[in-house]
């Protein structure tokens, strides 16, 4: 159990980026009236941004 939770907590920033920041960025894009390029959905753009930011946080150990 400790091993599973340890692995989960290690990737928690990535999960936060995908689960919270991704939809937040999508909502901000929609509210601002900006249309993503190439016909992408705002949620897809939000997931890419949130996943990238969370991935960097996992690799570096810092959000900034």
C-alpha positions in Angstrom: 0.0 0.0 0.0 2.8 2.4 0.9 4.5 1.6 -2.5 1.3 2.4 -4.4 0.7 5.7 -2.5 4.3 6.7 -2.9 4.1 6.2 -6.7 0.8 8.2 -6.8 2.3 11.1 -4.8 5.3 11.2 -7.0 3.1 11.9 -10.1 0.6 14.0 -8.2 1.7 17.3 -10.0 1.0 15.6 -13.3 -2.4 14.5 -12.2 -3.1 18.0 -10.8 -2.1 19.5 -14.2 -4.4 17.2 -16.1 -7.3 17.2 -13.7 -7.4 20.8 -12.6 -5.2 23.0 -14.7 -6.3 21.5 -18.1 -10.0 22.2 -17.6 -9.2 25.6 -16.1 -7.2 26.7 -19.1 -10.0 25.4 -21.4 -12.6 27.5 -19.5 -10.4 30.5 -19.6 -9.9 30.1 -23.3 -13.7 29.8 -23.8 -14.5 32.8 -21.5 -11.9 35.0 -23.3 -13.4 34.1 -26.7 -10.1 32.7 -28.1 -10.4 29.9 -30.6 -7.6 27.4 -30.6 -5.8 26.9 -34.0 -6.4 24.1 -36.4 -9.9 23.5 -35.1 -8.8 22.0 -31.8 -11.2 21.8 -28.9 -10.3 24.2 -26.0 -10.1 21.2 -23.7 -7.5 19.5 -25.8 -5.4 22.7 -25.7 -5.9 22.9 -21.9 -4.9 19.3 -21.4 -1.7 19.8 -23.4 -0.8 23.0 -21.4 -1.8 21.4 -18.0 0.0 18.1 -18.8 3.1 19.9 -19.9 3.2 22.1 -16.8 2.5 19.1 -14.5 5.2 17.1 -16.3 7.8 19.7 -15.8 6.8 19.9 -12.2 7.3 16.2 -11.8 10.7 16.2 -13.5 12.1 19.3 -11.8 10.2 19.1 -8.5 9.1 22.8 -8.8 6.1 24.5 -10.4 8.0 27.5 -11.6 
